């Protein structure tokens, strides 16, 4: 496929590849083209040659012959003639290439973060000479192995072209693991590694395996209007429960089981206002049916100066002993 013409078009207007330049990825050498007008190679811009009536009839008969042989190949597969199927497929592919169905142009669209060279490398099938011999399912599987590619649609454009539209993953959050910081999507897939402490304005997740459960806990907090925006840090504790740190500084300890129920219970109580405004250091929800407040309450004097008033180390909104650290 070295001689195949290439054309590319970017499919996400308004977003550029420079949005995540902090990643350890090689810069592109090819500028993006408008999404609605893919930039084609000089080969693809040439007008198609005129065919005579006789040539058209010849091409039609050749197409019928190729399709007939292809049907024979499928029937041989169904009938269990496995030893002769592969050679016949190769013959069909060569015949199709000779009569005008040689794969000559690949048009690639929809990608922003995926490099052209990586995509065309995944699409490469040197053994395939024509559209009949090109394996679209194999090409799709290879494309989906690229970090940014969520899915791809491949359509044959007869007689000699292939159109590929890439659907990329959406950046969802930043996960800070032992081996570095990674940009992830809502499924936990790693899109790329980040360098430095640049703030991308995305939710921050910490702890081992926090990337795998990030989407689930974020969906829980997003059910409550404005809550997700008040959380500055999600930490997965010991691989079994979540700790939420609010932008006010208050830490909310969620239980390992039914964290959604515990969070809803907190939001229905006055204790939520204390946590939201930073008047307590910790809100412990690990005991079912209880809200345990810990820390120092902050008050404001008449002069407007911030002062601290010693508060009880622990205030329970329900009478029960809290569980030990889990």
C-alpha positions as CSV (number, residue, x, y, z in Angstrom):
1,X,0.0,0.0,0.0
2,X,3.0,2.3,-0.4
3,X,1.7,3.8,-3.6
4,X,-1.8,4.5,-2.3
5,X,-2.9,8.1,-2.3
6,X,-3.8,9.6,1.1
7,X,-6.1,12.4,2.1
8,X,-7.0,13.7,5.5
9,X,-9.6,16.0,7.0
10,X,-10.1,17.0,10.6
11,X,-13.5,16.2,12.0
12,X,-13.8,18.3,15.2
13,X,-14.1,22.1,14.4
14,X,-13.1,24.3,17.2
15,X,-10.6,21.9,18.8
16,X,-7.0,21.8,17.9
17,X,-4.2,19.4,18.6
18,X,-2.5,22.0,20.7
19,X,-5.0,21.6,23.5
20,X,-2.9,19.0,25.2
21,X,0.6,20.0,24.2
22,X,1.9,19.0,27.6
23,X,1.6,15.4,26.6
24,X,4.7,13.3,25.7
25,X,3.7,13.0,22.1
26,X,5.5,13.9,18.9
27,X,4.3,17.1,17.2
28,X,2.5,16.9,13.9
29,X,4.2,18.0,10.8
30,X,1.0,18.2,8.8
31,X,-1.3,21.1,9.3
32,X,-5.0,20.3,9.8
33,X,-7.4,20.9,7.0
34,X,-11.0,22.2,7.3
35,X,-13.3,19.3,8.3
36,X,-15.7,19.7,5.4
37,X,-13.0,19.8,2.7
38,X,-10.4,17.1,3.2
39,X,-7.0,17.8,1.7
40,X,-6.5,15.3,-1.1
41,X,-3.3,14.3,-2.7
42,X,-2.4,15.3,-6.2
43,X,-3.2,11.8,-7.4
44,X,-6.8,12.1,-6.1
45,X,-7.3,15.5,-7.6
46,X,-6.8,14.4,-11.2
47,X,-10.1,14.0,-13.1
48,X,-11.1,10.4,-13.8
49,X,-10.2,9.3,-17.4
50,X,-13.1,9.0,-19.8
51,X,-14.2,5.4,-20.7
52,X,-15.6,4.4,-24.0
53,X,-18.8,2.5,-24.2
54,X,-16.9,-0.7,-25.0
55,X,-14.6,-0.1,-22.1
56,X,-17.6,0.4,-19.8
57,X,-19.2,-2.9,-20.9
58,X,-15.8,-4.7,-20.5
59,X,-15.5,-3.3,-16.9
60,X,-19.1,-4.4,-16.2
61,X,-18.5,-7.9,-17.3
62,X,-15.2,-8.0,-15.3
63,X,-17.1,-6.9,-12.2
64,X,-19.7,-9.6,-12.7
65,X,-16.8,-12.1,-13.1
66,X,-15.1,-10.9,-9.9
67,X,-18.3,-11.0,-7.9
68,X,-19.0,-14.5,-9.2
69,X,-15.6,-15.8,-8.2
70,X,-16.0,-14.0,-4.8
71,X,-19.4,-15.8,-4.2
72,X,-17.6,-19.1,-5.0
73,X,-15.1,-18.3,-2.4
74,X,-17.8,-17.7,0.2
75,X,-19.6,-20.9,-0.8
76,X,-16.3,-22.8,-0.5
77,X,-15.9,-21.4,3.0
78,X,-19.4,-22.5,3.9
79,X,-18.9,-25.9,2.4
80,X,-15.7,-26.6,4.3
81,X,-13.3,-26.4,1.4
82,X,-10.7,-24.6,3.5
83,X,-7.5,-25.7,1.7
84,X,-8.5,-24.0,-1.6
85,X,-10.3,-20.9,-0.2
86,X,-7.2,-18.9,0.5
87,X,-5.6,-19.3,-2.9
88,X,-8.9,-18.5,-4.6
89,X,-9.2,-15.3,-2.5
90,X,-5.7,-14.3,-3.6
91,X,-6.7,-14.9,-7.2
92,X,-9.9,-12.8,-6.8
93,X,-7.9,-10.0,-5.3
94,X,-5.4,-9.9,-8.1
95,X,-8.1,-10.2,-10.8
96,X,-10.0,-7.3,-9.2
97,X,-6.9,-5.2,-9.2
98,X,-6.2,-5.8,-12.8
99,X,-9.7,-4.8,-14.0
100,X,-9.8,-1.5,-12.2
101,X,-10.5,-2.2,-8.5
102,X,-7.0,-1.6,-7.2
103,X,-7.0,0.3,-3.9
104,X,-5.6,3.6,-4.9
105,X,-6.9,6.2,-2.4
106,X,-7.7,6.3,1.3
107,X,-9.5,9.3,2.8
108,X,-9.1,9.8,6.5
109,X,-11.4,12.1,8.5
110,X,-12.7,12.7,12.1
111,X,-9.3,12.7,13.9
112,X,-7.8,15.6,15.8
113,X,-5.4,14.1,18.4
114,X,-4.5,11.0,16.4
115,X,-1.4,11.5,14.2
116,X,-1.9,10.8,10.5
117,X,1.1,8.5,10.3
118,X,-0.2,6.3,13.1
119,X,-3.6,6.0,11.5
120,X,-2.3,5.1,8.1
121,X,0.1,2.6,9.6
122,X,-2.8,0.9,11.3
123,X,-4.7,0.9,7.9
124,X,-1.8,-0.6,6.0
125,X,-2.4,-4.1,4.5
126,X,0.4,-4.7,1.9
127,X,-1.0,-8.0,0.9
128,X,-4.4,-6.5,-0.2
129,X,-4.3,-5.3,-3.8
130,X,-8.0,-4.4,-4.3
131,X,-11.1,-3.4,-2.4
132,X,-12.1,-7.0,-2.5
133,X,-9.0,-8.2,-0.7
134,X,-8.9,-5.4,1.9
135,X,-10.0,-6.5,5.4
136,X,-12.0,-3.7,6.9
137,X,-12.7,-5.5,10.1
138,X,-9.0,-6.0,10.7
139,X,-8.3,-2.4,9.9
140,X,-11.0,-1.2,12.4
141,X,-9.5,-3.4,15.1
142,X,-6.1,-2.0,14.6
143,X,-7.3,1.6,14.7
144,X,-9.1,0.9,17.9
145,X,-5.8,0.0,19.5
146,X,-4.6,3.6,19.1
147,X,-4.9,5.5,22.4
148,X,-7.3,8.2,21.2
149,X,-9.4,6.1,18.9
150,X,-12.8,5.0,20.4
151,X,-14.1,3.6,17.1
152,X,-13.8,3.8,13.3
153,X,-16.1,3.5,10.3
154,X,-14.7,2.2,7.1
155,X,-16.7,2.5,3.8
156,X,-15.5,1.2,0.4
157,X,-15.9,3.8,-2.3
158,X,-15.9,2.0,-5.6
159,X,-14.0,1.4,-7.7
160,X,-10.7,2.2,-6.0
161,X,-11.2,4.2,-2.8
162,X,-11.7,3.7,1.0
163,X,-13.2,6.3,3.3
164,X,-12.2,6.0,7.0
165,X,-13.9,8.1,9.7
166,X,-12.4,8.1,13.2
167,X,-14.4,8.7,16.3
168,X,-12.0,9.8,19.0
169,X,-12.3,9.5,22.8
170,X,-13.1,12.6,24.9
171,X,-10.8,13.7,27.6
172,X,-12.6,13.3,30.9
173,X,-10.2,13.7,33.8
174,X,-6.6,13.6,35.0
175,X,-5.4,10.5,37.0
176,X,-2.4,10.9,39.2
177,X,-0.8,7.4,39.6
178,X,2.5,6.1,40.8
179,X,4.0,6.2,37.3
180,X,2.8,9.7,36.5
181,X,-0.1,11.8,35.5
182,X,-2.4,10.6,32.7
183,X,-5.2,12.0,30.7
184,X,-8.1,9.5,30.8
185,X,-11.6,9.2,29.3
186,X,-14.8,8.3,31.2
187,X,-14.0,4.6,30.8
188,X,-10.6,4.9,32.4
189,X,-8.7,4.5,29.1
190,X,-5.3,6.2,29.1
191,X,-5.2,8.8,26.3
192,X,-1.7,10.1,27.0
193,X,0.8,10.9,29.7
194,X,1.1,14.5,30.9
195,X,4.2,16.4,32.0
196,X,4.2,19.0,34.7
197,X,1.4,20.2,36.9
198,X,-0.5,22.2,34.3
199,X,-4.2,22.6,35.1
200,X,-6.4,21.4,32.3
201,X,-9.6,22.3,34.1
202,X,-10.6,18.6,34.4
203,X,-11.5,16.5,37.5
204,X,-8.5,15.2,39.4
205,X,-8.3,11.6,40.5
206,X,-5.7,10.0,42.9
207,X,-4.9,6.5,44.2
208,X,-4.3,3.1,42.7
209,X,-7.1,2.0,40.3
210,X,-8.8,5.3,40.6
211,X,-8.7,5.6,36.8
212,X,-11.0,2.5,36.5
213,X,-13.7,3.8,38.8
214,X,-13.5,7.5,38.0
215,X,-16.4,7.5,35.6
216,X,-18.8,5.7,38.1
217,X,-18.1,8.0,41.1
218,X,-18.3,11.1,38.9
219,X,-21.7,10.0,37.6
220,X,-22.9,9.7,41.2
221,X,-21.9,13.2,42.2
222,X,-23.1,14.6,38.9
223,X,-26.7,13.6,39.8
224,X,-26.7,16.5,42.3
225,X,-26.8,20.0,40.8
226,X,-23.5,21.8,41.1
227,X,-21.8,19.2,43.4
228,X,-19.2,18.0,40.9
229,X,-17.9,21.6,40.5
230,X,-17.4,21.9,44.2
231,X,-15.1,18.9,44.4
232,X,-11.4,19.5,43.8
233,X,-10.0,16.0,44.4
234,X,-11.3,12.4,44.2
235,X,-9.1,9.9,46.0
236,X,-9.6,6.1,45.9
237,X,-8.7,4.8,49.4
238,X,-7.3,1.3,49.7
239,X,-9.0,0.2,46.5
240,X,-12.5,0.1,48.1
241,X,-14.0,3.5,48.8
242,X,-13.8,7.2,47.8
243,X,-12.7,10.3,49.6
244,X,-13.9,13.6,48.2
245,X,-12.2,16.9,49.0
246,X,-14.3,20.0,48.5
247,X,-12.8,23.3,47.2
248,X,-13.7,24.7,50.7
249,X,-11.2,22.3,52.2
250,X,-13.7,19.9,53.8
251,X,-13.1,16.2,53.3
252,X,-16.0,13.8,52.8
253,X,-15.4,10.2,53.7
254,X,-17.8,7.9,51.6
255,X,-18.6,4.3,52.6
256,X,-17.5,1.4,50.4
257,X,-21.1,0.3,49.9
258,X,-23.9,2.5,48.5
259,X,-22.0,5.8,48.5
260,X,-24.8,7.4,46.5
261,X,-27.2,6.8,49.4
262,X,-24.8,8.3,52.0
263,X,-24.2,11.3,49.8
264,X,-27.8,12.0,49.3
265,X,-28.4,11.7,53.1
266,X,-25.7,14.4,53.6
267,X,-27.2,16.8,51.1
268,X,-30.6,16.6,52.8
269,X,-29.1,17.7,56.2
270,X,-27.8,21.0,57.6
271,X,-24.4,19.5,57.8
272,X,-24.0,19.9,54.1
273,X,-23.9,23.7,54.5
274,X,-21.1,23.4,57.1
275,X,-19.1,21.2,54.8
276,X,-19.8,23.3,51.7
277,X,-18.6,26.5,53.5
278,X,-15.6,24.9,55.1
279,X,-16.7,25.1,58.7
280,X,-15.7,21.5,59.4
281,X,-12.6,19.6,58.4
282,X,-14.1,16.1,57.9
283,X,-17.6,14.7,57.2
284,X,-17.6,11.0,57.9
285,X,-20.4,9.0,56.2
286,X,-19.0,5.5,56.7
287,X,-21.5,4.6,59.4
288,X,-24.9,3.8,57.8
289,X,-27.5,6.5,58.7
290,X,-25.0,8.8,60.5
291,X,-23.2,12.0,59.7
292,X,-20.1,12.5,61.8
293,X,-18.4,15.9,61.8
294,X,-14.8,16.4,62.9
295,X,-12.5,19.4,63.0
296,X,-12.4,23.1,64.0
297,X,-15.3,25.4,63.2
298,X,-14.5,28.8,61.8
299,X,-16.4,31.9,62.8
300,X,-16.3,35.6,61.7
301,X,-16.0,38.4,64.2
302,X,-17.9,41.6,64.0
303,X,-14.8,43.4,62.7
304,X,-14.8,41.0,59.7
305,X,-11.6,39.3,60.8
306,X,-11.5,35.5,60.5
307,X,-11.0,33.8,63.8
308,X,-11.1,30.2,65.0
309,X,-13.2,28.9,67.9
310,X,-12.3,25.6,69.5
311,X,-15.0,23.1,68.7
312,X,-15.7,19.6,69.9
313,X,-13.4,17.2,68.1
314,X,-16.4,15.3,67.0
315,X,-20.1,16.1,66.6
316,X,-22.6,13.4,65.7
317,X,-25.8,14.0,64.0
318,X,-26.9,10.5,65.0
319,X,-26.1,8.6,68.2
320,X,-23.8,5.8,67.4
321,X,-20.1,5.0,67.5
322,X,-18.2,5.4,64.2
323,X,-16.5,2.5,62.6
324,X,-12.7,2.2,62.6
325,X,-10.8,3.4,59.5
326,X,-11.5,1.3,56.5
